[in-house]
Amino acid sequence: MSLRQMAPRCTSRAISLSLPPVVGLSGGEHVCPPRCLDTVGAIEMSIAETTKAMLKKYEIGSKFSYLSSLPKASVLIPLFVRNGELRVLMTVRSQELNTSGGEVCFPGGKYDPMDHNEIDTALREAGEEIGLPPDQVEVVCRLFPVMSKTGIVVTPVVAFIKESFQAQPNPEEVSDIFSVPLDYFINPALHTSHAMPGQPVRNHFFTYQDNESGKSYLIWGLTATLALLVAVLALEKKPSFPVGFNIEDPLPHFQRSLDQWRSRL
């Protein structure tokens, strides 16, 4: 399936981006003329470059190297731009898996001794799960690691992929693939959460209705937290609901959270 197939072609929505008027086809459908497509491409490139610059400020470097003795995993958070809108690719885990079957997640998995670092893990797993070739991925940064409910240190690797990427889900691991507008995760009307007793984090919940497929997806837990984190950092917008971390300086929160988890191990 193509990412382009997950949403309608360029429509009169483009007018809101100050693009040239669209031309009509019989039956009322609209497509962008060549000049419009050139403008869309320029705008999308600008959005991508601005987002990359914003996120690179949060690259963790070696700040969390002291966690190297703990079990590790990585997830890839694939971003792309379509019709002037920043979107994130997500998957649904196969029901056949022993853990978290049927849940929404990002491509990813446990560290393998053959992996050089967290980025290698994320790219390898994305290749295995959705057929994403590493040479079609532009890695932007590694964000603050978080601890999973099973005690694994998970490093989110944020990257850009091409909107034209043809996903090839591995049915043994992935049952579905979809994309969500990134600003969806800062909309208070679409969000609920609750505090987690004894922990400095909140459990976030988003229900996404995909108008193209008609399917509804529940995004929650660690996946929702990471999606929210990337949305806040990339869009530089503060949600009106409590997120559980300091938006201006999120690093100390995630460091404290990891230290609390370590003290229990």
DRENRO-713369 format. One line per 10 residues: number of its first residue (from 1); for each residue z, x, y of N, C-alpha, C. Coordinates in nm, 2 decimals. Layout:
NUM	Z,X,Y,Z,X,Y,Z,X,Y | ...;
***
This chain:
1	0.00,0.08,-0.12,0.00,0.00,0.00,0.00,0.09,0.12 | -0.07,0.04,0.23,-0.08,0.12,0.35,0.03,0.07,0.45 | 0.08,0.16,0.53,0.17,0.12,0.64,0.10,0.03,0.73 | -0.03,0.05,0.75,-0.11,-0.03,0.84,-0.12,-0.18,0.79 | -0.11,-0.19,0.66,-0.12,-0.32,0.60,0.01,-0.40,0.61 | 0.12,-0.34,0.65,0.24,-0.40,0.66,0.26,-0.48,0.79 | 0.16,-0.47,0.88,0.17,-0.54,1.01,0.03,-0.58,1.05 | 0.01,-0.68,1.14,-0.12,-0.71,1.19,-0.19,-0.61,1.27 | -0.32,-0.61,1.28,-0.40,-0.52,1.36,-0.36,-0.53,1.51 | -0.40,-0.44,1.59,-0.37,-0.44,1.73,-0.42,-0.57,1.79;
11	-0.33,-0.64,1.85,-0.35,-0.77,1.91,-0.33,-0.77,2.06 | -0.33,-0.90,2.11,-0.31,-0.91,2.26,-0.17,-0.86,2.30 | -0.08,-0.83,2.20,0.05,-0.77,2.24,0.03,-0.65,2.32 | -0.09,-0.58,2.30,-0.11,-0.46,2.37,-0.11,-0.47,2.51 | -0.14,-0.60,2.56,-0.14,-0.62,2.71,-0.01,-0.58,2.77 | 0.10,-0.61,2.69,0.24,-0.57,2.75,0.25,-0.43,2.77 | 0.17,-0.34,2.71,0.17,-0.20,2.73,0.08,-0.15,2.84 | 0.03,-0.25,2.92,-0.06,-0.22,3.03,-0.20,-0.16,2.98 | -0.24,-0.22,2.87,-0.37,-0.17,2.81,-0.48,-0.26,2.86 | -0.61,-0.22,2.85,-0.72,-0.30,2.89,-0.72,-0.43,2.81;
21	-0.79,-0.53,2.87,-0.79,-0.66,2.80,-0.86,-0.65,2.66 | -0.82,-0.74,2.57,-0.88,-0.74,2.44,-1.00,-0.82,2.44 | -1.09,-0.80,2.34,-1.21,-0.88,2.33,-1.19,-0.98,2.21 | -1.24,-1.10,2.22,-1.22,-1.20,2.12,-1.33,-1.20,2.01 | -1.29,-1.24,1.89,-1.38,-1.26,1.78,-1.38,-1.41,1.75 | -1.49,-1.46,1.68,-1.49,-1.60,1.64,-1.37,-1.62,1.55 | -1.31,-1.74,1.56,-1.19,-1.77,1.49,-1.06,-1.74,1.56 | -1.07,-1.68,1.68,-0.96,-1.66,1.77,-0.89,-1.53,1.75 | -0.93,-1.44,1.65,-0.86,-1.32,1.63,-0.90,-1.22,1.73 | -0.82,-1.12,1.77,-0.84,-1.03,1.87,-0.83,-0.89,1.82;
31	-0.92,-0.80,1.86,-0.90,-0.66,1.83,-0.93,-0.58,1.95 | -0.87,-0.46,1.95,-0.89,-0.37,2.07,-1.02,-0.31,2.08 | -1.09,-0.30,2.20,-1.21,-0.23,2.21,-1.18,-0.08,2.21 | -1.29,0.00,2.20,-1.26,0.15,2.19,-1.17,0.21,2.30 | -1.19,0.16,2.43,-1.10,0.22,2.53,-0.96,0.18,2.51 | -0.94,0.06,2.46,-0.80,0.01,2.43,-0.74,0.10,2.32 | -0.82,0.13,2.22,-0.77,0.21,2.11,-0.73,0.35,2.15 | -0.81,0.41,2.24,-0.78,0.54,2.30,-0.65,0.54,2.37 | -0.63,0.43,2.45,-0.51,0.42,2.53,-0.39,0.40,2.43 | -0.40,0.32,2.33,-0.30,0.30,2.23,-0.26,0.43,2.17;
41	-0.36,0.51,2.13,-0.33,0.64,2.07,-0.26,0.73,2.16 | -0.29,0.73,2.29,-0.22,0.82,2.38,-0.07,0.77,2.40 | -0.05,0.64,2.40,0.08,0.59,2.42,0.16,0.62,2.30 | 0.11,0.60,2.18,0.18,0.62,2.06,0.22,0.77,2.04 | 0.13,0.86,2.08,0.16,1.00,2.08,0.27,1.03,2.17 | 0.27,0.97,2.29,0.38,0.99,2.39,0.51,0.95,2.33 | 0.51,0.83,2.27,0.63,0.78,2.21,0.69,0.87,2.11 | 0.60,0.92,2.02,0.64,1.01,1.91,0.70,1.14,1.97 | 0.63,1.20,2.06,0.67,1.33,2.12,0.81,1.31,2.19 | 0.82,1.20,2.27,0.95,1.18,2.34,1.06,1.16,2.24;
51	1.04,1.09,2.13,1.14,1.07,2.03,1.18,1.20,1.96 | 1.08,1.28,1.93,1.11,1.41,1.86,1.20,1.49,1.95 | 1.16,1.50,2.08,1.24,1.58,2.17,1.39,1.53,2.18 | 1.40,1.40,2.18,1.53,1.34,2.18,1.62,1.38,2.06 | 1.56,1.37,1.94,1.63,1.39,1.82,1.66,1.53,1.79 | 1.57,1.62,1.83,1.59,1.76,1.80,1.72,1.82,1.87 | 1.77,1.75,1.97,1.89,1.79,2.03,2.01,1.78,1.94 | 2.00,1.70,1.83,2.11,1.67,1.74,2.10,1.75,1.61 | 2.00,1.84,1.60,1.99,1.92,1.48,2.12,2.00,1.45 | 2.17,1.98,1.33,2.31,2.03,1.30,2.31,2.18,1.27;
61	2.20,2.25,1.24,2.20,2.39,1.21,2.30,2.42,1.10 | 2.39,2.51,1.12,2.48,2.55,1.01,2.62,2.50,1.03 | 2.64,2.40,1.12,2.77,2.34,1.15,2.85,2.30,1.03 | 2.78,2.25,0.93,2.85,2.19,0.82,2.83,2.27,0.69 | 2.81,2.40,0.71,2.79,2.49,0.59,2.92,2.50,0.51 | 3.04,2.47,0.57,3.16,2.48,0.50,3.17,2.37,0.39 | 3.08,2.28,0.39,3.08,2.17,0.29,3.00,2.21,0.16 | 2.95,2.33,0.16,2.85,2.37,0.06,2.90,2.36,-0.08 | 3.03,2.36,-0.10,3.09,2.35,-0.24,3.10,2.21,-0.29 | 3.07,2.11,-0.20,3.08,1.97,-0.24,2.94,1.92,-0.30;
71	2.94,1.82,-0.38,2.82,1.76,-0.43,2.73,1.71,-0.31 | 2.60,1.74,-0.31,2.52,1.71,-0.20,2.40,1.63,-0.24 | 2.35,1.56,-0.14,2.22,1.48,-0.15,2.16,1.47,-0.01 | 2.04,1.43,-0.01,1.96,1.41,0.12,1.88,1.29,0.12 | 1.86,1.23,0.23,1.77,1.12,0.24,1.67,1.15,0.35 | 1.55,1.10,0.34,1.44,1.12,0.44,1.44,0.99,0.52 | 1.44,1.00,0.65,1.43,0.88,0.74,1.29,0.89,0.81 | 1.19,0.83,0.75,1.05,0.85,0.80,1.02,0.75,0.91 | 0.99,0.81,1.03,0.95,0.73,1.14,0.80,0.73,1.16 | 0.75,0.63,1.22,0.61,0.63,1.27,0.59,0.53,1.38;
81	0.48,0.54,1.45,0.45,0.45,1.56,0.33,0.36,1.53 | 0.35,0.23,1.55,0.24,0.14,1.53,0.23,0.04,1.65 | 0.12,0.03,1.71,0.10,-0.06,1.82,0.20,-0.04,1.93 | 0.23,0.08,1.96,0.33,0.11,2.06,0.47,0.09,2.02 | 0.50,0.07,1.90,0.64,0.04,1.85,0.68,0.14,1.75 | 0.80,0.20,1.77,0.86,0.29,1.68,0.92,0.22,1.56 | 0.88,0.26,1.44,0.93,0.19,1.32,0.98,0.29,1.22 | 1.06,0.24,1.12,1.12,0.33,1.02,1.08,0.27,0.88 | 1.05,0.36,0.79,1.01,0.31,0.66,1.13,0.31,0.57 | 1.15,0.20,0.49,1.26,0.18,0.40,1.21,0.14,0.26;
91	1.30,0.16,0.16,1.26,0.12,0.03,1.37,0.03,-0.03 | 1.33,-0.03,-0.14,1.43,-0.11,-0.22,1.44,-0.04,-0.36 | 1.56,-0.01,-0.40,1.58,0.06,-0.53,1.55,-0.04,-0.64 | 1.49,0.02,-0.75,1.46,-0.06,-0.87,1.59,-0.12,-0.93 | 1.57,-0.24,-0.98,1.68,-0.31,-1.05,1.72,-0.23,-1.18 | 1.63,-0.15,-1.22,1.66,-0.08,-1.35,1.75,0.04,-1.33 | 1.78,0.08,-1.21,1.86,0.20,-1.19,2.01,0.17,-1.22 | 2.08,0.27,-1.26,2.22,0.24,-1.30,2.31,0.22,-1.18 | 2.28,0.27,-1.06,2.36,0.25,-0.94,2.28,0.19,-0.83 | 2.34,0.10,-0.76,2.28,0.04,-0.63,2.15,-0.02,-0.66;
101	2.12,-0.07,-0.78,1.99,-0.14,-0.81,1.97,-0.25,-0.71 | 1.84,-0.26,-0.66,1.81,-0.37,-0.57,1.85,-0.36,-0.43 | 1.92,-0.25,-0.40,1.96,-0.23,-0.26,1.86,-0.16,-0.17 | 1.86,-0.19,-0.04,1.77,-0.12,0.05,1.83,0.02,0.08 | 1.74,0.12,0.08,1.78,0.26,0.11,1.66,0.33,0.17 | 1.69,0.46,0.20,1.59,0.55,0.24,1.55,0.64,0.12 | 1.43,0.69,0.11,1.39,0.78,0.00,1.49,0.90,0.00 | 1.54,0.94,-0.12,1.63,1.05,-0.12,1.70,1.06,-0.26 | 1.79,1.16,-0.27,1.86,1.18,-0.39,1.94,1.30,-0.39 | 1.99,1.34,-0.51,2.08,1.45,-0.52,2.01,1.59,-0.51;
111	2.08,1.68,-0.46,2.04,1.82,-0.45,2.01,1.88,-0.59 | 1.89,1.95,-0.60,1.85,2.02,-0.72,1.87,2.17,-0.69 | 1.91,2.25,-0.79,1.93,2.39,-0.77,1.80,2.46,-0.73 | 1.68,2.40,-0.75,1.55,2.46,-0.71,1.53,2.43,-0.56 | 1.61,2.34,-0.50,1.59,2.31,-0.36,1.65,2.42,-0.27 | 1.58,2.47,-0.17,1.63,2.57,-0.08,1.74,2.52,0.01 | 1.72,2.39,0.06,1.81,2.33,0.15,1.80,2.18,0.15 | 1.86,2.12,0.25,1.87,1.97,0.25,1.73,1.91,0.27 | 1.65,1.98,0.35,1.51,1.94,0.38,1.43,1.93,0.25 | 1.44,2.04,0.17,1.36,2.04,0.04,1.40,1.93,-0.04;
121	1.53,1.89,-0.05,1.58,1.78,-0.13,1.51,1.65,-0.09 | 1.52,1.63,0.05,1.46,1.50,0.10,1.31,1.49,0.07 | 1.24,1.60,0.09,1.09,1.60,0.08,1.06,1.58,-0.07 | 1.13,1.65,-0.16,1.10,1.64,-0.30,1.13,1.49,-0.35 | 1.24,1.44,-0.31,1.27,1.30,-0.35,1.17,1.20,-0.30 | 1.13,1.22,-0.17,1.03,1.12,-0.11,0.90,1.13,-0.19 | 0.86,1.25,-0.23,0.74,1.27,-0.31,0.75,1.20,-0.44 | 0.87,1.21,-0.51,0.89,1.15,-0.64,0.89,0.99,-0.63 | 0.95,0.94,-0.52,0.98,0.80,-0.51,0.86,0.72,-0.45 | 0.80,0.77,-0.34,0.70,0.69,-0.28,0.57,0.77,-0.26;
131	0.55,0.88,-0.33,0.43,0.96,-0.33,0.39,1.02,-0.19 | 0.49,1.06,-0.12,0.47,1.11,0.02,0.46,1.27,0.00 | 0.34,1.32,0.03,0.32,1.47,0.02,0.39,1.54,0.13 | 0.46,1.65,0.10,0.54,1.72,0.20,0.45,1.77,0.32 | 0.32,1.80,0.29,0.24,1.85,0.40,0.20,1.73,0.49 | 0.24,1.61,0.46,0.21,1.50,0.55,0.33,1.45,0.63 | 0.44,1.54,0.62,0.56,1.51,0.69,0.59,1.61,0.80 | 0.63,1.56,0.91,0.67,1.65,1.02,0.82,1.63,1.04 | 0.90,1.73,0.98,1.04,1.72,0.99,1.09,1.75,1.13 | 1.18,1.66,1.18,1.22,1.67,1.32,1.36,1.74,1.33;
141	1.45,1.69,1.24,1.59,1.74,1.25,1.67,1.69,1.13 | 1.78,1.76,1.11,1.89,1.72,1.01,2.00,1.67,1.10 | 2.04,1.54,1.07,2.15,1.49,1.15,2.29,1.51,1.07 | 2.39,1.46,1.13,2.53,1.48,1.08,2.54,1.42,0.94 | 2.59,1.50,0.84,2.60,1.45,0.71,2.71,1.34,0.70 | 2.70,1.25,0.61,2.80,1.15,0.59,2.84,1.15,0.44 | 2.96,1.10,0.41,3.01,1.09,0.28,2.98,0.96,0.21 | 2.91,0.96,0.10,2.88,0.84,0.03,3.01,0.78,-0.04 | 3.00,0.66,-0.09,3.12,0.60,-0.15,3.16,0.67,-0.28 | 3.06,0.75,-0.34,3.09,0.82,-0.46,3.13,0.97,-0.43;
151	3.16,1.00,-0.31,3.20,1.14,-0.27,3.09,1.24,-0.27 | 2.97,1.20,-0.24,2.86,1.30,-0.22,2.83,1.31,-0.07 | 2.81,1.44,-0.03,2.78,1.46,0.11,2.63,1.44,0.13 | 2.59,1.34,0.21,2.45,1.30,0.23,2.40,1.34,0.36 | 2.30,1.43,0.37,2.24,1.47,0.49,2.11,1.39,0.52 | 2.11,1.32,0.64,1.99,1.25,0.68,1.89,1.35,0.74 | 1.77,1.35,0.69,1.66,1.43,0.75,1.56,1.34,0.81 | 1.55,1.35,0.94,1.46,1.26,1.02,1.32,1.33,1.03 | 1.22,1.25,1.01,1.08,1.31,1.01,0.98,1.20,1.07 | 0.87,1.25,1.10,0.76,1.16,1.14,0.65,1.17,1.03;
161	0.59,1.05,1.00,0.48,1.04,0.90,0.37,0.97,0.97 | 0.25,0.98,0.92,0.13,0.91,0.97,0.14,0.77,0.94 | 0.10,0.68,1.04,0.10,0.54,1.02,0.00,0.50,0.91 | -0.10,0.59,0.88,-0.20,0.56,0.78,-0.15,0.60,0.64 | -0.03,0.65,0.62,0.02,0.69,0.49,0.01,0.58,0.39 | -0.05,0.61,0.27,-0.06,0.52,0.16,0.05,0.54,0.06 | 0.15,0.45,0.07,0.26,0.46,-0.02,0.23,0.43,-0.16 | 0.28,0.51,-0.25,0.26,0.49,-0.40,0.40,0.49,-0.46 | 0.47,0.37,-0.46,0.60,0.37,-0.52,0.61,0.40,-0.66 | 0.71,0.47,-0.70,0.74,0.50,-0.84,0.82,0.38,-0.90;
171	0.76,0.30,-0.98,0.83,0.17,-1.03,0.96,0.20,-1.10 | 0.98,0.32,-1.15,1.11,0.35,-1.21,1.23,0.36,-1.11 | 1.19,0.39,-0.99,1.29,0.41,-0.89,1.28,0.32,-0.77 | 1.16,0.27,-0.74,1.14,0.19,-0.62,1.07,0.06,-0.65 | 1.13,-0.06,-0.61,1.06,-0.18,-0.64,0.99,-0.24,-0.52 | 1.02,-0.19,-0.40,0.95,-0.24,-0.28,0.96,-0.14,-0.16 | 0.86,-0.15,-0.07,0.86,-0.06,0.05,0.82,-0.15,0.17 | 0.89,-0.13,0.28,0.87,-0.21,0.40,0.91,-0.12,0.52 | 0.87,-0.17,0.64,0.91,-0.10,0.76,0.98,-0.19,0.85 | 1.06,-0.14,0.94,1.14,-0.22,1.04,1.13,-0.15,1.17;
181	1.11,-0.23,1.28,1.11,-0.18,1.41,1.25,-0.11,1.44 | 1.25,0.01,1.49,1.37,0.08,1.51,1.47,0.01,1.60 | 1.42,-0.06,1.70,1.51,-0.12,1.80,1.57,-0.25,1.73 | 1.53,-0.29,1.62,1.60,-0.40,1.54,1.74,-0.37,1.52 | 1.77,-0.24,1.50,1.91,-0.20,1.47,2.00,-0.19,1.59 | 1.96,-0.22,1.70,2.05,-0.23,1.82,2.05,-0.37,1.88 | 2.00,-0.46,1.81,2.00,-0.60,1.86,2.12,-0.67,1.81 | 2.21,-0.71,1.90,2.34,-0.77,1.85,2.32,-0.91,1.78 | 2.21,-0.98,1.81,2.19,-1.11,1.74,2.15,-1.09,1.60 | 2.12,-0.97,1.55,2.08,-0.95,1.42,2.18,-0.87,1.34;
191	2.30,-0.85,1.39,2.39,-0.75,1.34,2.53,-0.82,1.32 | 2.59,-0.78,1.21,2.74,-0.80,1.19,2.80,-0.68,1.13 | 2.93,-0.67,1.15,3.00,-0.55,1.09,3.15,-0.58,1.08 | 3.22,-0.50,1.00,3.36,-0.51,1.00,3.42,-0.37,0.98 | 3.55,-0.36,1.02,3.61,-0.23,1.01,3.65,-0.21,0.86 | 3.65,-0.08,0.82,3.69,-0.04,0.69,3.83,0.01,0.69 | 3.93,-0.06,0.63,4.07,-0.02,0.63,4.09,0.13,0.59 | 4.16,0.20,0.68,4.20,0.34,0.65,4.08,0.44,0.67 | 3.97,0.39,0.72,3.86,0.48,0.75,3.81,0.47,0.89 | 3.76,0.58,0.95,3.72,0.57,1.09,3.57,0.53,1.10;
201	3.53,0.44,1.02,3.39,0.39,1.02,3.39,0.24,1.01 | 3.27,0.18,1.04,3.25,0.04,1.03,3.14,0.02,0.92 | 3.15,-0.10,0.85,3.04,-0.13,0.76,2.95,-0.23,0.83 | 2.82,-0.18,0.85,2.73,-0.26,0.93,2.63,-0.33,0.83 | 2.59,-0.45,0.88,2.50,-0.54,0.81,2.38,-0.59,0.89 | 2.26,-0.58,0.85,2.14,-0.63,0.91,2.06,-0.71,0.81 | 2.02,-0.82,0.85,1.92,-0.90,0.76,1.79,-0.90,0.83 | 1.69,-0.84,0.76,1.56,-0.83,0.82,1.46,-0.92,0.75 | 1.40,-1.01,0.83,1.30,-1.10,0.78,1.16,-1.04,0.81 | 1.09,-1.00,0.71,0.95,-0.95,0.72,0.85,-1.06,0.73;
211	0.80,-1.08,0.85,0.71,-1.20,0.87,0.57,-1.18,0.79 | 0.54,-1.06,0.76,0.41,-1.04,0.69,0.42,-1.08,0.54 | 0.53,-1.03,0.48,0.55,-1.06,0.33,0.63,-1.19,0.31 | 0.70,-1.23,0.41,0.79,-1.35,0.39,0.92,-1.31,0.32 | 0.94,-1.18,0.30,1.06,-1.14,0.23,1.17,-1.12,0.32 | 1.30,-1.13,0.27,1.42,-1.10,0.35,1.49,-0.98,0.29 | 1.54,-0.89,0.37,1.60,-0.77,0.32,1.74,-0.76,0.38 | 1.84,-0.74,0.30,1.98,-0.71,0.35,1.99,-0.56,0.36 | 2.02,-0.51,0.48,2.04,-0.36,0.50,2.18,-0.34,0.54 | 2.26,-0.27,0.46,2.40,-0.25,0.48,2.45,-0.12,0.44;
221	2.58,-0.09,0.46,2.65,0.03,0.41,2.59,0.15,0.48 | 2.58,0.26,0.40,2.54,0.39,0.44,2.40,0.38,0.51 | 2.31,0.31,0.44,2.17,0.30,0.50,2.17,0.24,0.63 | 2.25,0.13,0.65,2.26,0.06,0.78,2.32,0.16,0.89 | 2.42,0.23,0.85,2.48,0.33,0.94,2.38,0.43,0.99 | 2.30,0.49,0.90,2.21,0.59,0.93,2.09,0.53,1.02 | 2.05,0.41,0.98,1.94,0.35,1.06,1.99,0.32,1.21 | 2.12,0.28,1.22,2.18,0.25,1.35,2.19,0.38,1.43 | 2.24,0.49,1.36,2.26,0.62,1.42,2.12,0.67,1.48 | 2.02,0.66,1.40,1.89,0.71,1.45,1.83,0.63,1.56;
231	1.85,0.50,1.55,1.81,0.41,1.66,1.88,0.44,1.79 | 2.01,0.46,1.79,2.09,0.49,1.91,2.04,0.62,1.97 | 2.03,0.72,1.88,1.99,0.86,1.93,1.85,0.86,1.98 | 1.76,0.80,1.91,1.62,0.81,1.94,1.58,0.72,2.07 | 1.64,0.60,2.07,1.61,0.51,2.18,1.70,0.53,2.30 | 1.81,0.60,2.29,1.90,0.62,2.40,1.95,0.49,2.46 | 1.98,0.39,2.37,2.03,0.26,2.41,2.16,0.24,2.34 | 2.25,0.18,2.42,2.38,0.16,2.37,2.39,0.01,2.33 | 2.41,-0.02,2.20,2.43,-0.16,2.16,2.55,-0.22,2.22 | 2.55,-0.36,2.23,2.66,-0.43,2.29,2.77,-0.45,2.18;
241	2.74,-0.42,2.06,2.84,-0.43,1.95,2.90,-0.30,1.92 | 3.03,-0.30,1.86,3.09,-0.17,1.83,3.02,-0.10,1.72 | 2.99,0.03,1.73,2.91,0.10,1.63,3.00,0.19,1.55 | 3.12,0.22,1.59,3.22,0.30,1.51,3.21,0.44,1.55 | 3.13,0.49,1.64,3.12,0.63,1.68,3.09,0.63,1.83 | 3.12,0.75,1.89,3.09,0.77,2.03,2.94,0.80,2.05 | 2.87,0.71,2.12,2.73,0.72,2.13,2.69,0.85,2.21 | 2.77,0.88,2.31,2.75,0.99,2.40,2.77,1.13,2.33 | 2.86,1.13,2.23,2.89,1.25,2.16,2.93,1.22,2.02 | 2.84,1.19,1.93,2.87,1.14,1.79,2.92,1.24,1.70;
251	2.90,1.37,1.72,2.93,1.47,1.63,3.08,1.47,1.59 | 3.17,1.47,1.68,3.32,1.47,1.65,3.36,1.36,1.55 | 3.30,1.24,1.57,3.33,1.13,1.48,3.29,1.16,1.34 | 3.17,1.20,1.32,3.12,1.23,1.18,3.20,1.35,1.12 | 3.24,1.44,1.20,3.31,1.55,1.15,3.45,1.51,1.10 | 3.51,1.43,1.18,3.65,1.37,1.15,3.64,1.29,1.02 | 3.53,1.21,1.01,3.51,1.12,0.90,3.50,1.21,0.77 | 3.42,1.31,0.78,3.40,1.40,0.66,3.53,1.47,0.62 | 3.61,1.51,0.72,3.73,1.58,0.70,3.83,1.49,0.63 | 3.83,1.36,0.67,3.92,1.26,0.61,3.89,1.24,0.46;
261	3.76,1.23,0.43,3.71,1.22,0.30,3.75,1.34,0.21 | 3.73,1.46,0.27,3.77,1.58,0.20,3.91,1.59,0.16 | 4.00,1.54,0.25,4.14,1.54,0.23,4.18,1.46,0.11 | 4.10,1.36,0.07,4.13,1.27,-0.04,4.08,1.32,-0.17 | 3.99,1.42,-0.17,3.93,1.47,-0.29,4.02,1.56,-0.37;
***
